Amino acid sequence: MKRITLALAFVVALFLLASALTPPIKADIFDIGGNRLATGPYILSPVNTTYSSRIISLNISFSTKLFSTIHLSATYCLDGTPNINVPLVVSPSMIWSKNRVIGSVMLPELSDGSHTLSVYVEADSYWDSETVHFTVETTTPKIKVLSPINQTYTETNVPLMFTLDKANWTGYSLDGKDNNTISGNFTLNGLPNGLHNVTVYANDTYGNMGASKTISFTVAVAQPESFPLMPVAAASIVAAALVAAGLLVYHKKHKTQLSKESCT
């Protein structure tokens, strides 16, 4: 009987020792007697996703027993750096019969790439943690316009050709007008004579917008020659006047000749 009692005591001692040395599996904090001290922590942000900004805030929220007097603290570790304190605010909630604990702090400016963030919450020397993995992607699409180039075109249809390294959406703006969505290389049709400029835009799946250099070019299409109505009309009038003058001279000469003949 003593052996059984000693064995049970040894098992209980091992269980209590393991509970004290290792964090609980669930997102709760328990004391050595199994009493729940805090429910959490829950990392509200960042979450396991990709962000298009290098400025992100850490927001945590968990709860404790209503009117609890236990001592609470929270820290975070970003990419293996030393832990940094997270200020906590406790707000009793009579509706939920719990104390709501929230914490918020701005993270240091992040670099592009993958990040690991762990939050540690301590309640009367007992603690729990939660870890998230997220990515920062702020690189904009790189766009290079191949056509048109800075030259004069003698056609009204000018090809718009470009290359880019990534895109979820592409479009172009001609002469400062609103963007037009396109799926790839395109032809600018029916351009009037004169100076034009075009810019190609693209964004990626995270909303990062990129723009190409603005290309200026000229369209100069020779216009067909119109029939010279005024010169021909003027020439016709001059010709008619000359004919009339010739007839008048001829008439006078002929009349003079007839007069001479009648005198003889």
C-alpha positions as a printed NumPy array, in Angstrom:
array([[   0.   ,    0.   ,    0.   ],
       [   2.856,    2.341,    0.85 ],
       [   4.469,    1.581,   -2.524],
       [   1.262,    2.549,   -4.358],
       [   0.955,    5.739,   -2.35 ],
       [   4.575,    6.669,   -3.02 ],
       [   4.146,    5.931,   -6.728],
       [   1.062,    8.141,   -6.945],
       [   2.821,   10.92 ,   -5.075],
       [   5.777,   10.639,   -7.459],
       [   3.492,   10.865,  -10.523],
       [   1.68 ,   13.897,   -9.099],
       [   5.008,   15.567,   -8.309],
       [   6.225,   15.011,  -11.863],
       [   2.978,   16.433,  -13.277],
       [   3.184,   19.543,  -11.119],
       [   6.849,   20.026,  -11.994],
       [   6.143,   19.703,  -15.732],
       [   3.245,   22.171,  -15.42 ],
       [   5.482,   24.687,  -13.719],
       [   8.397,   24.379,  -16.169],
       [   6.539,   24.24 ,  -19.503],
       [   3.95 ,   26.653,  -20.901],
       [   0.397,   25.306,  -21.25 ],
       [  -0.641,   23.945,  -24.605],
       [  -3.844,   25.975,  -24.731],
       [  -3.849,   29.748,  -24.982],
       [  -4.566,   30.079,  -21.27 ],
       [  -2.498,   30.706,  -18.168],
       [  -3.004,   28.393,  -15.182],
       [  -1.41 ,   28.405,  -11.762],
       [   0.092,   25.324,  -10.19 ],
       [  -3.261,   24.374,   -8.761],
       [  -4.973,   24.418,  -12.183],
       [  -6.755,   27.729,  -11.661],
       [  -7.112,   29.779,  -14.826],
       [  -5.414,   33.134,  -14.347],
       [  -5.809,   34.508,  -17.847],
       [  -7.376,   33.494,  -21.154],
       [  -5.007,   34.343,  -23.919],
       [  -2.912,   35.93 ,  -25.166],
       [  -4.512,   36.509,  -28.519],
       [  -2.546,   38.437,  -31.082],
       [  -5.055,   40.539,  -32.989],
       [  -2.444,   41.945,  -35.355],
       [  -0.269,   41.232,  -37.173],
       [  -1.66 ,   37.949,  -38.469],
       [  -0.291,   35.256,  -40.764],
       [  -0.521,   37.201,  -44.011],
       [   1.423,   39.559,  -46.299],
       [   1.465,   43.313,  -45.66 ],
       [   2.2  ,   46.07 ,  -48.17 ],
       [   3.377,   48.452,  -45.428],
       [   6.506,   48.449,  -43.289],
       [   4.676,   50.208,  -40.455],
       [   2.545,   47.729,  -38.469],
       [   1.137,   47.897,  -34.957],
       [   1.056,   45.004,  -32.5  ],
       [  -2.349,   44.604,  -30.854],
       [  -3.091,   41.946,  -28.231],
       [  -6.172,   41.124,  -26.174],
       [  -6.917,   38.583,  -23.443],
       [  -9.075,   38.324,  -20.335],
       [  -8.81 ,   37.573,  -16.622],
       [ -11.25 ,   36.914,  -13.792],
       [ -13.462,   39.888,  -12.964],
       [ -11.867,   42.181,  -10.374],
       [  -8.784,   39.964,  -10.348],
       [  -5.785,   41.384,   -8.496],
       [  -3.149,   39.248,  -10.186],
       [  -0.124,   41.007,  -11.617],
       [  -0.049,   41.066,  -15.415],
       [   2.68 ,   41.979,  -17.897],
       [   3.344,   41.432,  -21.615],
       [   6.383,   41.573,  -23.866],
       [   7.087,   40.766,  -27.49 ],
       [  10.044,   39.401,  -29.416],
       [  10.441,   40.263,  -33.099],
       [  12.76 ,   38.114,  -35.224],
       [  14.761,   37.026,  -32.211],
       [  15.402,   40.481,  -30.771],
       [  15.288,   41.007,  -26.963],
       [  11.814,   41.245,  -25.49 ],
       [  10.136,   44.658,  -25.508],
       [   7.417,   45.679,  -23.084],
       [   3.783,   46.028,  -24.222],
       [   1.722,   48.489,  -22.119],
       [  -1.505,   46.902,  -20.865],
       [  -4.885,   48.441,  -20.035],
       [  -7.42 ,   46.517,  -17.906],
       [ -11.143,   47.238,  -18.337],
       [ -13.713,   45.363,  -16.182],
       [ -16.737,   44.078,  -18.099],
       [ -19.836,   43.351,  -16.015],
       [ -21.578,   41.863,  -19.057],
       [ -18.966,   39.192,  -19.626],
       [ -17.961,   38.955,  -15.951],
       [ -14.319,   39.329,  -16.953],
       [ -11.553,   41.846,  -17.026],
       [ -10.62 ,   42.667,  -20.603],
       [  -6.923,   43.324,  -21.044],
       [  -5.638,   45.037,  -24.181],
       [  -2.19 ,   46.096,  -25.291],
       [  -0.93 ,   48.03 ,  -28.303],
       [   2.483,   49.184,  -29.493],
       [   3.995,   50.192,  -32.835],
       [   6.547,   47.738,  -34.175],
       [   9.877,   49.054,  -35.501],
       [   9.917,   49.786,  -39.227],
       [  10.043,   46.392,  -40.9  ],
       [  12.105,   45.25 ,  -43.842],
       [  10.684,   43.369,  -46.803],
       [  10.606,   39.63 ,  -46.235],
       [   9.407,   37.095,  -43.65 ],
       [   9.075,   37.928,  -39.953],
       [   8.367,   36.024,  -36.739],
       [   6.665,   37.688,  -33.784],
       [   6.112,   36.116,  -30.358],
       [   4.092,   37.614,  -27.505],
       [   4.632,   36.546,  -23.892],
       [   2.053,   37.236,  -21.173],
       [   2.857,   36.732,  -17.498],
       [   0.269,   36.409,  -14.705],
       [   1.682,   36.1  ,  -11.175],
       [   4.868,   34.449,  -12.483],
       [   2.967,   32.046,  -14.767],
       [   3.15 ,   32.7  ,  -18.477],
       [   1.929,   31.742,  -21.899],
       [   2.965,   32.751,  -25.414],
       [   1.679,   32.971,  -28.97 ],
       [   3.643,   33.275,  -32.207],
       [   2.684,   34.524,  -35.673],
       [   4.577,   34.503,  -38.954],
       [   3.949,   37.212,  -41.545],
       [   5.543,   38.793,  -44.596],
       [   6.166,   42.37 ,  -45.68 ],
       [   6.162,   43.141,  -49.422],
       [   6.45 ,   46.795,  -50.427],
       [   8.343,   46.478,  -53.721],
       [   6.424,   48.081,  -56.584],
       [   6.268,   46.514,  -60.068],
       [   9.134,   47.529,  -62.363],
       [   7.824,   48.696,  -65.762],
       [   9.806,   49.572,  -68.898],
       [   8.108,   51.027,  -71.985],
       [   9.576,   49.702,  -75.262],
       [   7.23 ,   51.559,  -77.624],
       [   6.519,   54.337,  -78.314],
       [   9.837,   56.137,  -77.955],
       [  10.694,   59.811,  -78.106],
       [  10.414,   60.308,  -81.844],
       [   7.982,   61.4  ,  -84.585],
       [   5.548,   58.835,  -86.002],
       [   3.983,   59.22 ,  -89.427],
       [   1.029,   56.954,  -88.595],
       [  -2.001,   57.528,  -86.406],
       [  -1.781,   54.02 ,  -84.868],
       [   1.209,   53.645,  -82.542],
       [   1.983,   50.368,  -80.68 ],
       [   2.233,   50.481,  -76.879],
       [   4.685,   47.769,  -75.793],
       [   6.216,   47.275,  -72.335],
       [   7.773,   44.763,  -69.936],
       [   7.196,   44.299,  -66.192],
       [   8.329,   41.897,  -63.48 ],
       [   4.964,   41.365,  -61.72 ],
       [   1.4  ,   42.59 ,  -62.018],
       [  -2.108,   41.958,  -60.821],
       [  -3.498,   44.863,  -62.869],
       [  -2.092,   46.986,  -65.713],
       [  -3.27 ,   50.162,  -67.363],
       [  -2.084,   53.257,  -69.195],
       [  -2.764,   56.975,  -69.21 ],
       [  -2.592,   58.896,  -72.494],
       [  -2.07 ,   62.661,  -72.441],
       [  -2.868,   62.874,  -68.716],
       [  -6.321,   61.299,  -68.997],
       [  -7.78 ,   58.631,  -66.699],
       [  -6.202,   55.178,  -66.698],
       [  -7.456,   52.575,  -69.153],
       [  -7.184,   48.909,  -68.156],
       [  -5.259,   46.639,  -70.52 ],
       [  -4.106,   43.03 ,  -70.297],
       [  -0.829,   43.463,  -72.164],
       [   0.697,   45.158,  -75.186],
       [  -1.751,   47.467,  -76.887],
       [  -2.145,   49.787,  -79.89 ],
       [  -2.949,   53.465,  -79.492],
       [  -5.371,   54.002,  -82.354],
       [  -6.447,   57.155,  -84.145],
       [  -3.975,   59.574,  -82.609],
       [  -4.273,   63.134,  -83.907],
       [  -1.273,   65.087,  -85.111],
       [   0.712,   66.737,  -82.36 ],
       [   2.634,   65.99 ,  -79.168],
       [   1.502,   63.08 ,  -76.949],
       [   2.659,   61.411,  -73.738],
       [   1.886,   57.995,  -72.26 ],
       [   2.529,   56.318,  -68.871],
       [   2.013,   52.633,  -68.014],
       [   0.866,   51.622,  -64.515],
       [   0.71 ,   48.243,  -62.731],
       [   0.027,   46.964,  -59.22 ],
       [   0.712,   43.613,  -57.569],
       [  -1.553,   41.381,  -55.488],
       [  -0.679,   43.358,  -52.34 ],
       [  -1.69 ,   46.732,  -53.788],
       [   1.796,   48.087,  -54.49 ],
       [   1.44 ,   50.462,  -57.467],
       [   4.268,   51.054,  -59.938],
       [   4.576,   53.493,  -62.842],
       [   6.829,   53.658,  -65.881],
       [   8.639,   56.726,  -67.092],
       [   6.362,   59.047,  -69.044],
       [   7.193,   58.801,  -72.745],
       [   6.636,   61.804,  -75.023],
       [   6.282,   61.365,  -78.786],
       [   4.882,   63.197,  -81.785],
       [   2.409,   62.17 ,  -84.475],
       [   2.82 ,   63.954,  -87.835],
       [   0.754,   62.423,  -90.619],
       [   0.849,   64.276,  -93.993],
       [  -2.592,   65.573,  -94.912],
       [  -3.908,   64.916,  -98.492],
       [  -3.708,   68.003, -100.774],
       [  -7.066,   69.689, -101.302],
       [  -8.223,   70.819, -104.805],
       [  -7.264,   74.54 , -105.286],
       [ -10.725,   75.98 , -105.898],
       [  -9.825,   79.631, -105.438],
       [  -6.806,   79.729, -107.803],
       [  -8.742,   77.916, -110.545],
       [ -11.668,   80.269, -110.148],
       [  -9.356,   83.248, -110.331],
       [  -7.656,   81.805, -113.392],
       [ -11.047,   81.25 , -114.989],
       [ -12.004,   84.867, -114.356],
       [  -8.713,   86.102, -115.805],
       [  -9.12 ,   83.842, -118.832],
       [ -12.656,   85.05 , -119.373],
       [ -11.511,   88.646, -119.114],
       [  -8.754,   88.049, -121.646],
       [ -11.169,   86.403, -124.04 ],
       [ -13.601,   89.274, -123.656],
       [ -10.835,   91.797, -124.211],
       [  -9.683,   89.906, -127.305],
       [ -13.175,   89.835, -128.706],
       [ -13.557,   93.543, -128.036],
       [ -10.322,   94.344, -129.836],
       [ -11.305,   92.104, -132.709],
       [ -14.706,   93.786, -132.889],
       [ -13.171,   97.246, -133.014],
       [ -10.68 ,   96.228, -135.672],
       [ -13.362,   94.584, -137.707],
       [ -15.585,   97.653, -137.446],
       [ -12.751,   99.936, -138.49 ],
       [ -12.017,   97.781, -141.495],
       [ -15.634,   97.852, -142.565],
       [ -15.677,  101.641, -142.302],
       [ -12.64 ,  101.939, -144.56 ],
       [ -14.141,   99.644, -147.128],
       [ -17.326,  101.639, -147.219],
       [ -15.41 ,  104.876, -147.861],
       [ -13.633,  103.478, -150.833]])
